[in-house]
Amino acid sequence: MGKKEIVPELVGKLKPQDVGDIVIDYLQNPAKLSDIRDKLRSVRGETGAASKLTLLVSSELEKQV
């Protein structure tokens, strides 16, 4: 499976009107936002990485004391 864009990347010299048009389009079409949310959830992996990292670092620091 190839990589697919989920959220459009805005690059270059951005014009406020263009960004505003994109935002308004999403607000007027909640199904687009829902689709993006679903796709992001499907690729993000398991949650709780920050908590797990904190426990791992804490455990390693305790071993050194």
PDBQT receptor file of N, H, CA, C and O in Angstrom, charges set to zero:
ATOM      1  N   MET A   1       0.844  -1.184   0.000  1.00  0.00    +0.000 N 
ATOM      2  CA  MET A   1       0.000   0.000   0.000  1.00  0.00    +0.000 C 
ATOM      3  C   MET A   1       0.883   1.239   0.000  1.00  0.00    +0.000 C 
ATOM      4  O   MET A   1       1.759   1.367   0.855  1.00  0.00    +0.000 OA
ATOM      5  N   GLY A   2       0.672   2.152  -0.941  1.00  0.00    +0.000 N 
ATOM      6  H   GLY A   2      -0.040   2.048  -1.636  1.00  0.00    +0.000 HD
ATOM      7  CA  GLY A   2       1.461   3.363  -1.029  1.00  0.00    +0.000 C 
ATOM      8  C   GLY A   2       1.000   4.418  -0.047  1.00  0.00    +0.000 C 
ATOM      9  O   GLY A   2      -0.092   4.340   0.516  1.00  0.00    +0.000 OA
ATOM     10  N   LYS A   3       1.845   5.391   0.142  1.00  0.00    +0.000 N 
ATOM     11  H   LYS A   3       2.733   5.454  -0.315  1.00  0.00    +0.000 HD
ATOM     12  CA  LYS A   3       1.500   6.488   1.040  1.00  0.00    +0.000 C 
ATOM     13  C   LYS A   3       0.486   7.402   0.362  1.00  0.00    +0.000 C 
ATOM     14  O   LYS A   3       0.612   7.739  -0.815  1.00  0.00    +0.000 OA
ATOM     15  N   LYS A   4      -0.510   7.788   1.128  1.00  0.00    +0.000 N 
ATOM     16  H   LYS A   4      -0.613   7.514   2.085  1.00  0.00    +0.000 HD
ATOM     17  CA  LYS A   4      -1.540   8.675   0.608  1.00  0.00    +0.000 C 
ATOM     18  C   LYS A   4      -1.647   9.895   1.510  1.00  0.00    +0.000 C 
ATOM     19  O   LYS A   4      -1.516   9.794   2.729  1.00  0.00    +0.000 OA
ATOM     20  N   GLU A   5      -1.883  11.034   0.905  1.00  0.00    +0.000 N 
ATOM     21  H   GLU A   5      -1.989  11.116  -0.086  1.00  0.00    +0.000 HD
ATOM     22  CA  GLU A   5      -2.079  12.254   1.676  1.00  0.00    +0.000 C 
ATOM     23  C   GLU A   5      -3.419  12.184   2.385  1.00  0.00    +0.000 C 
ATOM     24  O   GLU A   5      -4.437  11.857   1.774  1.00  0.00    +0.000 OA
ATOM     25  N   ILE A   6      -3.417  12.493   3.681  1.00  0.00    +0.000 N 
ATOM     26  H   ILE A   6      -2.590  12.759   4.177  1.00  0.00    +0.000 HD
ATOM     27  CA  ILE A   6      -4.656  12.497   4.451  1.00  0.00    +0.000 C 
ATOM     28  C   ILE A   6      -5.134  13.925   4.652  1.00  0.00    +0.000 C 
ATOM     29  O   ILE A   6      -6.304  14.239   4.433  1.00  0.00    +0.000 OA
ATOM     30  N   VAL A   7      -4.215  14.785   5.070  1.00  0.00    +0.000 N 
ATOM     31  H   VAL A   7      -3.264  14.531   5.247  1.00  0.00    +0.000 HD
ATOM     32  CA  VAL A   7      -4.527  16.193   5.289  1.00  0.00    +0.000 C 
ATOM     33  C   VAL A   7      -3.727  16.988   4.266  1.00  0.00    +0.000 C 
ATOM     34  O   VAL A   7      -2.505  16.855   4.194  1.00  0.00    +0.000 OA
ATOM     35  N   PRO A   8      -4.405  17.809   3.478  1.00  0.00    +0.000 N 
ATOM     36  CA  PRO A   8      -3.679  18.584   2.467  1.00  0.00    +0.000 C 
ATOM     37  C   PRO A   8      -2.605  19.469   3.107  1.00  0.00    +0.000 C 
ATOM     38  O   PRO A   8      -2.850  20.144   4.107  1.00  0.00    +0.000 OA
ATOM     39  N   GLU A   9      -1.424  19.450   2.512  1.00  0.00    +0.000 N 
ATOM     40  H   GLU A   9      -1.226  18.902   1.699  1.00  0.00    +0.000 HD
ATOM     41  CA  GLU A   9      -0.320  20.259   3.009  1.00  0.00    +0.000 C 
ATOM     42  C   GLU A   9      -0.353  21.613   2.313  1.00  0.00    +0.000 C 
ATOM     43  O   GLU A   9      -0.378  21.701   1.085  1.00  0.00    +0.000 OA
ATOM     44  N   LEU A  10      -0.352  22.660   3.120  1.00  0.00    +0.000 N 
ATOM     45  H   LEU A  10      -0.331  22.589   4.117  1.00  0.00    +0.000 HD
ATOM     46  CA  LEU A  10      -0.342  24.008   2.573  1.00  0.00    +0.000 C 
ATOM     47  C   LEU A  10       1.092  24.515   2.634  1.00  0.00    +0.000 C 
ATOM     48  O   LEU A  10       1.654  24.658   3.720  1.00  0.00    +0.000 OA
ATOM     49  N   VAL A  11       1.680  24.784   1.490  1.00  0.00    +0.000 N 
ATOM     50  H   VAL A  11       1.223  24.668   0.608  1.00  0.00    +0.000 HD
ATOM     51  CA  VAL A  11       3.068  25.230   1.436  1.00  0.00    +0.000 C 
ATOM     52  C   VAL A  11       3.167  26.485   0.580  1.00  0.00    +0.000 C 
ATOM     53  O   VAL A  11       2.244  26.838  -0.155  1.00  0.00    +0.000 OA
ATOM     54  N   GLY A  12       4.295  27.135   0.695  1.00  0.00    +0.000 N 
ATOM     55  H   GLY A  12       5.044  26.848   1.292  1.00  0.00    +0.000 HD
ATOM     56  CA  GLY A  12       4.535  28.324  -0.108  1.00  0.00    +0.000 C 
ATOM     57  C   GLY A  12       3.945  29.566   0.534  1.00  0.00    +0.000 C 
ATOM     58  O   GLY A  12       3.613  29.582   1.719  1.00  0.00    +0.000 OA
ATOM     59  N   LYS A  13       3.826  30.582  -0.262  1.00  0.00    +0.000 N 
ATOM     60  H   LYS A  13       4.096  30.568  -1.225  1.00  0.00    +0.000 HD
ATOM     61  CA  LYS A  13       3.284  31.850   0.220  1.00  0.00    +0.000 C 
ATOM     62  C   LYS A  13       1.759  31.730   0.278  1.00  0.00    +0.000 C 
ATOM     63  O   LYS A  13       1.081  31.727  -0.750  1.00  0.00    +0.000 OA
ATOM     64  N   LEU A  14       1.245  31.632   1.486  1.00  0.00    +0.000 N 
ATOM     65  H   LEU A  14       1.796  31.635   2.321  1.00  0.00    +0.000 HD
ATOM     66  CA  LEU A  14      -0.182  31.421   1.673  1.00  0.00    +0.000 C 
ATOM     67  C   LEU A  14      -0.919  32.753   1.719  1.00  0.00    +0.000 C 
ATOM     68  O   LEU A  14      -0.447  33.732   2.296  1.00  0.00    +0.000 OA
ATOM     69  N   LYS A  15      -2.070  32.756   1.105  1.00  0.00    +0.000 N 
ATOM     70  H   LYS A  15      -2.453  31.960   0.636  1.00  0.00    +0.000 HD
ATOM     71  CA  LYS A  15      -2.927  33.938   1.135  1.00  0.00    +0.000 C 
ATOM     72  C   LYS A  15      -4.057  33.674   2.120  1.00  0.00    +0.000 C 
ATOM     73  O   LYS A  15      -4.678  32.613   2.067  1.00  0.00    +0.000 OA
ATOM     74  N   PRO A  16      -4.337  34.616   3.016  1.00  0.00    +0.000 N 
ATOM     75  CA  PRO A  16      -5.393  34.424   4.006  1.00  0.00    +0.000 C 
ATOM     76  C   PRO A  16      -6.728  34.006   3.379  1.00  0.00    +0.000 C 
ATOM     77  O   PRO A  16      -7.435  33.164   3.932  1.00  0.00    +0.000 OA
ATOM     78  N   GLN A  17      -7.065  34.578   2.252  1.00  0.00    +0.000 N 
ATOM     79  H   GLN A  17      -6.491  35.262   1.803  1.00  0.00    +0.000 HD
ATOM     80  CA  GLN A  17      -8.336  34.252   1.600  1.00  0.00    +0.000 C 
ATOM     81  C   GLN A  17      -8.377  32.784   1.187  1.00  0.00    +0.000 C 
ATOM     82  O   GLN A  17      -9.400  32.118   1.344  1.00  0.00    +0.000 OA
ATOM     83  N   ASP A  18      -7.255  32.281   0.657  1.00  0.00    +0.000 N 
ATOM     84  H   ASP A  18      -6.424  32.822   0.529  1.00  0.00    +0.000 HD
ATOM     85  CA  ASP A  18      -7.204  30.884   0.232  1.00  0.00    +0.000 C 
ATOM     86  C   ASP A  18      -7.359  29.933   1.426  1.00  0.00    +0.000 C 
ATOM     87  O   ASP A  18      -8.096  28.949   1.357  1.00  0.00    +0.000 OA
ATOM     88  N   VAL A  19      -6.656  30.241   2.517  1.00  0.00    +0.000 N 
ATOM     89  H   VAL A  19      -6.058  31.040   2.573  1.00  0.00    +0.000 HD
ATOM     90  CA  VAL A  19      -6.750  29.413   3.719  1.00  0.00    +0.000 C 
ATOM     91  C   VAL A  19      -8.175  29.482   4.272  1.00  0.00    +0.000 C 
ATOM     92  O   VAL A  19      -8.751  28.467   4.664  1.00  0.00    +0.000 OA
ATOM     93  N   GLY A  20      -8.723  30.673   4.296  1.00  0.00    +0.000 N 
ATOM     94  H   GLY A  20      -8.255  31.498   3.978  1.00  0.00    +0.000 HD
ATOM     95  CA  GLY A  20     -10.097  30.855   4.765  1.00  0.00    +0.000 C 
ATOM     96  C   GLY A  20     -11.086  30.054   3.941  1.00  0.00    +0.000 C 
ATOM     97  O   GLY A  20     -12.016  29.461   4.487  1.00  0.00    +0.000 OA
ATOM     98  N   ASP A  21     -10.891  30.032   2.634  1.00  0.00    +0.000 N 
ATOM     99  H   ASP A  21     -10.135  30.513   2.190  1.00  0.00    +0.000 HD
ATOM    100  CA  ASP A  21     -11.785  29.261   1.758  1.00  0.00    +0.000 C 
ATOM    101  C   ASP A  21     -11.730  27.769   2.087  1.00  0.00    +0.000 C 
ATOM    102  O   ASP A  21     -12.751  27.082   2.078  1.00  0.00    +0.000 OA
ATOM    103  N   ILE A  22     -10.533  27.284   2.374  1.00  0.00    +0.000 N 
ATOM    104  H   ILE A  22      -9.703  27.843   2.381  1.00  0.00    +0.000 HD
ATOM    105  CA  ILE A  22     -10.376  25.868   2.721  1.00  0.00    +0.000 C 
ATOM    106  C   ILE A  22     -11.092  25.571   4.039  1.00  0.00    +0.000 C 
ATOM    107  O   ILE A  22     -11.800  24.571   4.159  1.00  0.00    +0.000 OA
ATOM    108  N   VAL A  23     -10.901  26.442   5.019  1.00  0.00    +0.000 N 
ATOM    109  H   VAL A  23     -10.326  27.254   4.922  1.00  0.00    +0.000 HD
ATOM    110  CA  VAL A  23     -11.540  26.255   6.327  1.00  0.00    +0.000 C 
ATOM    111  C   VAL A  23     -13.059  26.284   6.185  1.00  0.00    +0.000 C 
ATOM    112  O   VAL A  23     -13.751  25.437   6.748  1.00  0.00    +0.000 OA
ATOM    113  N   ILE A  24     -13.568  27.236   5.450  1.00  0.00    +0.000 N 
ATOM    114  H   ILE A  24     -13.006  27.924   4.992  1.00  0.00    +0.000 HD
ATOM    115  CA  ILE A  24     -15.017  27.340   5.251  1.00  0.00    +0.000 C 
ATOM    116  C   ILE A  24     -15.547  26.088   4.554  1.00  0.00    +0.000 C 
ATOM    117  O   ILE A  24     -16.618  25.590   4.900  1.00  0.00    +0.000 OA
ATOM    118  N   ASP A  25     -14.805  25.582   3.579  1.00  0.00    +0.000 N 
ATOM    119  H   ASP A  25     -13.935  25.986   3.297  1.00  0.00    +0.000 HD
ATOM    120  CA  ASP A  25     -15.221  24.369   2.889  1.00  0.00    +0.000 C 
ATOM    121  C   ASP A  25     -15.350  23.203   3.874  1.00  0.00    +0.000 C 
ATOM    122  O   ASP A  25     -16.321  22.448   3.820  1.00  0.00    +0.000 OA
ATOM    123  N   TYR A  26     -14.371  23.057   4.774  1.00  0.00    +0.000 N 
ATOM    124  H   TYR A  26     -13.582  23.670   4.818  1.00  0.00    +0.000 HD
ATOM    125  CA  TYR A  26     -14.450  21.988   5.773  1.00  0.00    +0.000 C 
ATOM    126  C   TYR A  26     -15.631  22.199   6.717  1.00  0.00    +0.000 C 
ATOM    127  O   TYR A  26     -16.326  21.245   7.067  1.00  0.00    +0.000 OA
ATOM    128  N   LEU A  27     -15.858  23.430   7.124  1.00  0.00    +0.000 N 
ATOM    129  H   LEU A  27     -15.294  24.205   6.839  1.00  0.00    +0.000 HD
ATOM    130  CA  LEU A  27     -16.965  23.703   8.037  1.00  0.00    +0.000 C 
ATOM    131  C   LEU A  27     -18.314  23.454   7.382  1.00  0.00    +0.000 C 
ATOM    132  O   LEU A  27     -19.266  23.049   8.048  1.00  0.00    +0.000 OA
ATOM    133  N   GLN A  28     -18.397  23.692   6.094  1.00  0.00    +0.000 N 
ATOM    134  H   GLN A  28     -17.623  24.021   5.553  1.00  0.00    +0.000 HD
ATOM    135  CA  GLN A  28     -19.656  23.485   5.373  1.00  0.00    +0.000 C 
ATOM    136  C   GLN A  28     -19.839  22.025   4.945  1.00  0.00    +0.000 C 
ATOM    137  O   GLN A  28     -20.930  21.623   4.541  1.00  0.00    +0.000 OA
ATOM    138  N   ASN A  29     -18.776  21.247   5.035  1.00  0.00    +0.000 N 
ATOM    139  H   ASN A  29     -17.889  21.574   5.362  1.00  0.00    +0.000 HD
ATOM    140  CA  ASN A  29     -18.826  19.836   4.632  1.00  0.00    +0.000 C 
ATOM    141  C   ASN A  29     -18.242  18.966   5.738  1.00  0.00    +0.000 C 
ATOM    142  O   ASN A  29     -17.128  18.457   5.612  1.00  0.00    +0.000 OA
ATOM    143  N   PRO A  30     -18.995  18.796   6.820  1.00  0.00    +0.000 N 
ATOM    144  CA  PRO A  30     -18.465  18.038   7.961  1.00  0.00    +0.000 C 
ATOM    145  C   PRO A  30     -18.077  16.603   7.605  1.00  0.00    +0.000 C 
ATOM    146  O   PRO A  30     -17.268  15.996   8.307  1.00  0.00    +0.000 OA
ATOM    147  N   ALA A  31     -18.630  16.060   6.547  1.00  0.00    +0.000 N 
ATOM    148  H   ALA A  31     -19.287  16.553   5.977  1.00  0.00    +0.000 HD
ATOM    149  CA  ALA A  31     -18.255  14.699   6.138  1.00  0.00    +0.000 C 
ATOM    150  C   ALA A  31     -16.778  14.644   5.743  1.00  0.00    +0.000 C 
ATOM    151  O   ALA A  31     -16.118  13.629   5.964  1.00  0.00    +0.000 OA
ATOM    152  N   LYS A  32     -16.255  15.726   5.161  1.00  0.00    +0.000 N 
ATOM    153  H   LYS A  32     -16.791  16.551   4.981  1.00  0.00    +0.000 HD
ATOM    154  CA  LYS A  32     -14.827  15.774   4.805  1.00  0.00    +0.000 C 
ATOM    155  C   LYS A  32     -13.974  15.698   6.067  1.00  0.00    +0.000 C 
ATOM    156  O   LYS A  32     -12.989  14.961   6.118  1.00  0.00    +0.000 OA
ATOM    157  N   LEU A  33     -14.363  16.469   7.092  1.00  0.00    +0.000 N 
ATOM    158  H   LEU A  33     -15.163  17.068   7.051  1.00  0.00    +0.000 HD
ATOM    159  CA  LEU A  33     -13.618  16.452   8.354  1.00  0.00    +0.000 C 
ATOM    160  C   LEU A  33     -13.713  15.081   9.010  1.00  0.00    +0.000 C 
ATOM    161  O   LEU A  33     -12.729  14.585   9.557  1.00  0.00    +0.000 OA
ATOM    162  N   SER A  34     -14.862  14.484   8.961  1.00  0.00    +0.000 N 
ATOM    163  H   SER A  34     -15.662  14.887   8.517  1.00  0.00    +0.000 HD
ATOM    164  CA  SER A  34     -15.048  13.156   9.537  1.00  0.00    +0.000 C 
ATOM    165  C   SER A  34     -14.171  12.132   8.827  1.00  0.00    +0.000 C 
ATOM    166  O   SER A  34     -13.580  11.265   9.471  1.00  0.00    +0.000 OA
ATOM    167  N   ASP A  35     -14.085  12.230   7.514  1.00  0.00    +0.000 N 
ATOM    168  H   ASP A  35     -14.565  12.934   6.991  1.00  0.00    +0.000 HD
ATOM    169  CA  ASP A  35     -13.246  11.321   6.730  1.00  0.00    +0.000 C 
ATOM    170  C   ASP A  35     -11.771  11.481   7.107  1.00  0.00    +0.000 C 
ATOM    171  O   ASP A  35     -11.057  10.490   7.263  1.00  0.00    +0.000 OA
ATOM    172  N   ILE A  36     -11.320  12.714   7.251  1.00  0.00    +0.000 N 
ATOM    173  H   ILE A  36     -11.900  13.519   7.125  1.00  0.00    +0.000 HD
ATOM    174  CA  ILE A  36      -9.937  12.983   7.660  1.00  0.00    +0.000 C 
ATOM    175  C   ILE A  36      -9.684  12.396   9.044  1.00  0.00    +0.000 C 
ATOM    176  O   ILE A  36      -8.664  11.744   9.266  1.00  0.00    +0.000 OA
ATOM    177  N   ARG A  37     -10.607  12.625   9.970  1.00  0.00    +0.000 N 
ATOM    178  H   ARG A  37     -11.435  13.154   9.790  1.00  0.00    +0.000 HD
ATOM    179  CA  ARG A  37     -10.470  12.116  11.336  1.00  0.00    +0.000 C 
ATOM    180  C   ARG A  37     -10.359  10.590  11.331  1.00  0.00    +0.000 C 
ATOM    181  O   ARG A  37      -9.509  10.020  12.015  1.00  0.00    +0.000 OA
ATOM    182  N   ASP A  38     -11.217   9.944  10.562  1.00  0.00    +0.000 N 
ATOM    183  H   ASP A  38     -11.907  10.408  10.006  1.00  0.00    +0.000 HD
ATOM    184  CA  ASP A  38     -11.189   8.480  10.495  1.00  0.00    +0.000 C 
ATOM    185  C   ASP A  38      -9.878   7.963   9.907  1.00  0.00    +0.000 C 
ATOM    186  O   ASP A  38      -9.310   6.993  10.410  1.00  0.00    +0.000 OA
ATOM    187  N   LYS A  39      -9.403   8.603   8.854  1.00  0.00    +0.000 N 
ATOM    188  H   LYS A  39      -9.865   9.390   8.446  1.00  0.00    +0.000 HD
ATOM    189  CA  LYS A  39      -8.145   8.177   8.234  1.00  0.00    +0.000 C 
ATOM    190  C   LYS A  39      -6.960   8.382   9.180  1.00  0.00    +0.000 C 
ATOM    191  O   LYS A  39      -6.075   7.530   9.261  1.00  0.00    +0.000 OA
ATOM    192  N   LEU A  40      -6.943   9.514   9.898  1.00  0.00    +0.000 N 
ATOM    193  H   LEU A  40      -7.661  10.206   9.832  1.00  0.00    +0.000 HD
ATOM    194  CA  LEU A  40      -5.861   9.764  10.851  1.00  0.00    +0.000 C 
ATOM    195  C   LEU A  40      -5.866   8.725  11.968  1.00  0.00    +0.000 C 
ATOM    196  O   LEU A  40      -4.809   8.247  12.381  1.00  0.00    +0.000 OA
ATOM    197  N   ARG A  41      -7.047   8.379  12.451  1.00  0.00    +0.000 N 
ATOM    198  H   ARG A  41      -7.905   8.766  12.116  1.00  0.00    +0.000 HD
ATOM    199  CA  ARG A  41      -7.143   7.364  13.504  1.00  0.00    +0.000 C 
ATOM    200  C   ARG A  41      -6.647   6.007  13.017  1.00  0.00    +0.000 C 
ATOM    201  O   ARG A  41      -6.070   5.240  13.788  1.00  0.00    +0.000 OA
ATOM    202  N   SER A  42      -6.868   5.714  11.752  1.00  0.00    +0.000 N 
ATOM    203  H   SER A  42      -7.337   6.337  11.126  1.00  0.00    +0.000 HD
ATOM    204  CA  SER A  42      -6.476   4.407  11.238  1.00  0.00    +0.000 C 
ATOM    205  C   SER A  42      -4.964   4.271  11.054  1.00  0.00    +0.000 C 
ATOM    206  O   SER A  42      -4.457   3.150  11.007  1.00  0.00    +0.000 OA
ATOM    207  N   VAL A  43      -4.240   5.371  10.948  1.00  0.00    +0.000 N 
ATOM    208  H   VAL A  43      -4.652   6.281  10.986  1.00  0.00    +0.000 HD
ATOM    209  CA  VAL A  43      -2.797   5.298  10.724  1.00  0.00    +0.000 C 
ATOM    210  C   VAL A  43      -1.953   5.698  11.934  1.00  0.00    +0.000 C 
ATOM    211  O   VAL A  43      -0.731   5.556  11.901  1.00  0.00    +0.000 OA
ATOM    212  N   ARG A  44      -2.576   6.188  12.985  1.00  0.00    +0.000 N 
ATOM    213  H   ARG A  44      -3.569   6.303  13.011  1.00  0.00    +0.000 HD
ATOM    214  CA  ARG A  44      -1.795   6.732  14.096  1.00  0.00    +0.000 C 
ATOM    215  C   ARG A  44      -1.164   5.689  14.992  1.00  0.00    +0.000 C 
ATOM    216  O   ARG A  44      -0.198   5.991  15.692  1.00  0.00    +0.000 OA
ATOM    217  N   GLY A  45      -1.671   4.489  14.994  1.00  0.00    +0.000 N 
ATOM    218  H   GLY A  45      -2.457   4.244  14.426  1.00  0.00    +0.000 HD
ATOM    219  CA  GLY A  45      -1.109   3.458  15.853  1.00  0.00    +0.000 C 
ATOM    220  C   GLY A  45      -1.703   3.508  17.243  1.00  0.00    +0.000 C 
ATOM    221  O   GLY A  45      -2.719   4.158  17.489  1.00  0.00    +0.000 OA
ATOM    222  N   GLU A  46      -1.041   2.802  18.149  1.00  0.00    +0.000 N 
ATOM    223  H   GLU A  46      -0.216   2.274  17.949  1.00  0.00    +0.000 HD
ATOM    224  CA  GLU A  46      -1.529   2.679  19.520  1.00  0.00    +0.000 C 
ATOM    225  C   GLU A  46      -1.371   3.993  20.271  1.00  0.00    +0.000 C 
ATOM    226  O   GLU A  46      -0.388   4.708  20.079  1.00  0.00    +0.000 OA
ATOM    227  N   THR A  47      -2.334   4.312  21.122  1.00  0.00    +0.000 N 
ATOM    228  H   THR A  47      -3.133   3.731  21.279  1.00  0.00    +0.000 HD
ATOM    229  CA  THR A  47      -2.267   5.536  21.917  1.00  0.00    +0.000 C 
ATOM    230  C   THR A  47      -1.483   5.297  23.196  1.00  0.00    +0.000 C 
ATOM    231  O   THR A  47      -1.213   4.152  23.558  1.00  0.00    +0.000 OA
ATOM    232  N   GLY A  48      -1.119   6.371  23.879  1.00  0.00    +0.000 N 
ATOM    233  H   GLY A  48      -1.339   7.301  23.585  1.00  0.00    +0.000 HD
ATOM    234  CA  GLY A  48      -0.458   6.279  25.173  1.00  0.00    +0.000 C 
ATOM    235  C   GLY A  48       1.052   6.246  25.120  1.00  0.00    +0.000 C 
ATOM    236  O   GLY A  48       1.690   5.875  26.105  1.00  0.00    +0.000 OA
ATOM    237  N   ALA A  49       1.644   6.623  23.999  1.00  0.00    +0.000 N 
ATOM    238  H   ALA A  49       1.125   6.924  23.198  1.00  0.00    +0.000 HD
ATOM    239  CA  ALA A  49       3.102   6.558  23.865  1.00  0.00    +0.000 C 
ATOM    240  C   ALA A  49       3.810   7.458  24.880  1.00  0.00    +0.000 C 
ATOM    241  O   ALA A  49       4.837   7.068  25.436  1.00  0.00    +0.000 OA
ATOM    242  N   ALA A  50       3.280   8.646  25.126  1.00  0.00    +0.000 N 
ATOM    243  H   ALA A  50       2.446   8.963  24.674  1.00  0.00    +0.000 HD
ATOM    244  CA  ALA A  50       3.934   9.567  26.063  1.00  0.00    +0.000 C 
ATOM    245  C   ALA A  50       3.955   8.984  27.468  1.00  0.00    +0.000 C 
ATOM    246  O   ALA A  50       4.972   9.066  28.157  1.00  0.00    +0.000 OA
ATOM    247  N   SER A  51       2.851   8.400  27.898  1.00  0.00    +0.000 N 
ATOM    248  H   SER A  51       2.025   8.334  27.338  1.00  0.00    +0.000 HD
ATOM    249  CA  SER A  51       2.791   7.789  29.233  1.00  0.00    +0.000 C 
ATOM    250  C   SER A  51       3.757   6.612  29.334  1.00  0.00    +0.000 C 
ATOM    251  O   SER A  51       4.445   6.457  30.343  1.00  0.00    +0.000 OA
ATOM    252  N   LYS A  52       3.811   5.794  28.304  1.00  0.00    +0.000 N 
ATOM    253  H   LYS A  52       3.252   5.920  27.485  1.00  0.00    +0.000 HD
ATOM    254  CA  LYS A  52       4.712   4.643  28.309  1.00  0.00    +0.000 C 
ATOM    255  C   LYS A  52       6.172   5.087  28.351  1.00  0.00    +0.000 C 
ATOM    256  O   LYS A  52       6.988   4.483  29.048  1.00  0.00    +0.000 OA
ATOM    257  N   LEU A  53       6.497   6.137  27.610  1.00  0.00    +0.000 N 
ATOM    258  H   LEU A  53       5.835   6.627  27.044  1.00  0.00    +0.000 HD
ATOM    259  CA  LEU A  53       7.863   6.650  27.610  1.00  0.00    +0.000 C 
ATOM    260  C   LEU A  53       8.230   7.192  28.989  1.00  0.00    +0.000 C 
ATOM    261  O   LEU A  53       9.346   6.982  29.465  1.00  0.00    +0.000 OA
ATOM    262  N   THR A  54       7.298   7.885  29.626  1.00  0.00    +0.000 N 
ATOM    263  H   THR A  54       6.392   8.055  29.240  1.00  0.00    +0.000 HD
ATOM    264  CA  THR A  54       7.535   8.426  30.961  1.00  0.00    +0.000 C 
ATOM    265  C   THR A  54       7.832   7.301  31.955  1.00  0.00    +0.000 C 
ATOM    266  O   THR A  54       8.757   7.405  32.760  1.00  0.00    +0.000 OA
ATOM    267  N   LEU A  55       7.051   6.242  31.893  1.00  0.00    +0.000 N 
ATOM    268  H   LEU A  55       6.299   6.158  31.239  1.00  0.00    +0.000 HD
ATOM    269  CA  LEU A  55       7.279   5.108  32.794  1.00  0.00    +0.000 C 
ATOM    270  C   LEU A  55       8.625   4.439  32.521  1.00  0.00    +0.000 C 
ATOM    271  O   LEU A  55       9.323   4.048  33.457  1.00  0.00    +0.000 OA
ATOM    272  N   LEU A  56       8.987   4.308  31.270  1.00  0.00    +0.000 N 
ATOM    273  H   LEU A  56       8.420   4.625  30.510  1.00  0.00    +0.000 HD
ATOM    274  CA  LEU A  56      10.258   3.691  30.901  1.00  0.00    +0.000 C 
ATOM    275  C   LEU A  56      11.439   4.517  31.411  1.00  0.00    +0.000 C 
ATOM    276  O   LEU A  56      12.377   3.972  31.993  1.00  0.00    +0.000 OA
ATOM    277  N   VAL A  57      11.391   5.827  31.192  1.00  0.00    +0.000 N 
ATOM    278  H   VAL A  57      10.629   6.269  30.719  1.00  0.00    +0.000 HD
ATOM    279  CA  VAL A  57      12.476   6.709  31.643  1.00  0.00    +0.000 C 
ATOM    280  C   VAL A  57      12.564   6.692  33.164  1.00  0.00    +0.000 C 
ATOM    281  O   VAL A  57      13.657   6.612  33.725  1.00  0.00    +0.000 OA
ATOM    282  N   SER A  58      11.411   6.768  33.832  1.00  0.00    +0.000 N 
ATOM    283  H   SER A  58      10.523   6.833  33.376  1.00  0.00    +0.000 HD
ATOM    284  CA  SER A  58      11.387   6.739  35.294  1.00  0.00    +0.000 C 
ATOM    285  C   SER A  58      12.001   5.449  35.819  1.00  0.00    +0.000 C 
ATOM    286  O   SER A  58      12.786   5.475  36.767  1.00  0.00    +0.000 OA
ATOM    287  N   SER A  59      11.651   4.335  35.216  1.00  0.00    +0.000 N 
ATOM    288  H   SER A  59      11.014   4.315  34.446  1.00  0.00    +0.000 HD
ATOM    289  CA  SER A  59      12.179   3.035  35.622  1.00  0.00    +0.000 C 
ATOM    290  C   SER A  59      13.697   2.985  35.462  1.00  0.00    +0.000 C 
ATOM    291  O   SER A  59      14.401   2.498  36.346  1.00  0.00    +0.000 OA
ATOM    292  N   GLU A  60      14.193   3.483  34.348  1.00  0.00    +0.000 N 
ATOM    293  H   GLU A  60      13.621   3.879  33.629  1.00  0.00    +0.000 HD
ATOM    294  CA  GLU A  60      15.640   3.475  34.095  1.00  0.00    +0.000 C 
ATOM    295  C   GLU A  60      16.375   4.387  35.072  1.00  0.00    +0.000 C 
ATOM    296  O   GLU A  60      17.468   4.056  35.532  1.00  0.00    +0.000 OA
ATOM    297  N   LEU A  61      15.777   5.534  35.389  1.00  0.00    +0.000 N 
ATOM    298  H   LEU A  61      14.889   5.803  35.015  1.00  0.00    +0.000 HD
ATOM    299  CA  LEU A  61      16.424   6.455  36.346  1.00  0.00    +0.000 C 
ATOM    300  C   LEU A  61      16.476   5.834  37.741  1.00  0.00    +0.000 C 
ATOM    301  O   LEU A  61      17.466   6.005  38.453  1.00  0.00    +0.000 OA
ATOM    302  N   GLU A  62      15.435   5.121  38.137  1.00  0.00    +0.000 N 
ATOM    303  H   GLU A  62      14.631   4.982  37.558  1.00  0.00    +0.000 HD
ATOM    304  CA  GLU A  62      15.421   4.475  39.443  1.00  0.00    +0.000 C 
ATOM    305  C   GLU A  62      16.505   3.392  39.545  1.00  0.00    +0.000 C 
ATOM    306  O   GLU A  62      17.057   3.161  40.620  1.00  0.00    +0.000 OA
ATOM    307  N   LYS A  63      16.801   2.739  38.430  1.00  0.00    +0.000 N 
ATOM    308  H   LYS A  63      16.353   2.927  37.556  1.00  0.00    +0.000 HD
ATOM    309  CA  LYS A  63      17.834   1.702  38.425  1.00  0.00    +0.000 C 
ATOM    310  C   LYS A  63      19.210   2.297  38.687  1.00  0.00    +0.000 C 
ATOM    311  O   LYS A  63      20.091   1.615  39.212  1.00  0.00    +0.000 OA
ATOM    312  N   GLN A  64      19.405   3.570  38.323  1.00  0.00    +0.000 N 
ATOM    313  H   GLN A  64      18.690   4.124  37.897  1.00  0.00    +0.000 HD
ATOM    314  CA  GLN A  64      20.713   4.194  38.434  1.00  0.00    +0.000 C 
ATOM    315  C   GLN A  64      20.942   4.860  39.788  1.00  0.00    +0.000 C 
ATOM    316  O   GLN A  64      22.050   5.307  40.081  1.00  0.00    +0.000 OA
ATOM    317  N   VAL A  65      19.915   4.927  40.598  1.00  0.00    +0.000 N 
ATOM    318  H   VAL A  65      19.015   4.563  40.360  1.00  0.00    +0.000 HD
ATOM    319  CA  VAL A  65      20.064   5.581  41.908  1.00  0.00    +0.000 C 
ATOM    320  C   VAL A  65      20.467   4.598  42.963  1.00  0.00    +0.000 C 
ATOM    321  O   VAL A  65      20.637   4.972  44.124  1.00  0.00    +0.000 OA
TER     322      VAL A  65
